[in-house]
Amino acid sequence: MRIAIGSDHAGYRLKQHILRNLGSKYDFIDMGAYSEESVDYPDYARKVAEAILDGSADRGILVCGTGIGMCIAANKFPGIYAALVYSDETAILARRHNNSNVICLGGRTMDYDAALRWVELWLNEGFEGGRHSRRVGKIMEVERELCGRGSR
């Protein structure tokens, strides 16, 4: 599994913490930012989303100050299902129930070691299907109607 990871300046330190601690276990593609110099989070949400949509990555991780801006920006892309993760339960259920392909984290709002745990929980969780397939399918239906683009 290839994982595109991106951050803005506020998420840079947490992104680096993830890469340092999990880089030997997972295949990451670092999409930037590459410093704490001020940048705009939608640019990095776009890079990660496009990597998933063009097939160069299977999943994505986005980090900004709170994770909220990245989540909003990433979810503008048809076929991207980004979830703001802030606990073990949200990490697991983002995959199990929502089949998310991107998680968003807050570099200024969460404990870095907890965030590592949430990344691993999310990466190792599968989609449960069943009634959740019907619900995710309804989201995809809206996407097709509004965007004219098929999704996964």
HELIX and SHEET records of a PDB file:
HELIX    1   1 HIS A    9  GLY A   11  5                                   3    
HELIX    2   2 TYR A   12  LEU A   22  1                                  11    
HELIX    3   3 TYR A   41  LEU A   53  1                                  13    
HELIX    4   4 ILE A   68  ALA A   74  1                                   7    
HELIX    5   5 ASP A   88  ARG A   96  1                                   9    
HELIX    6   6 TYR A  112  ASN A  124  1                                  13    
HELIX    7   7 ARG A  131  CYS A  147  1                                  17    
SHEET    1   A 5 ASP A  27  ASP A  30  0                                        
SHEET    2   A 5 ARG A   2  SER A   7  1                                        
SHEET    3   A 5 ARG A  59  CYS A  64  1                                        
SHEET    4   A 5 VAL A 102  GLY A 106  1                                        
SHEET    5   A 5 ALA A  82  LEU A  84  1                                        
END                                                                             
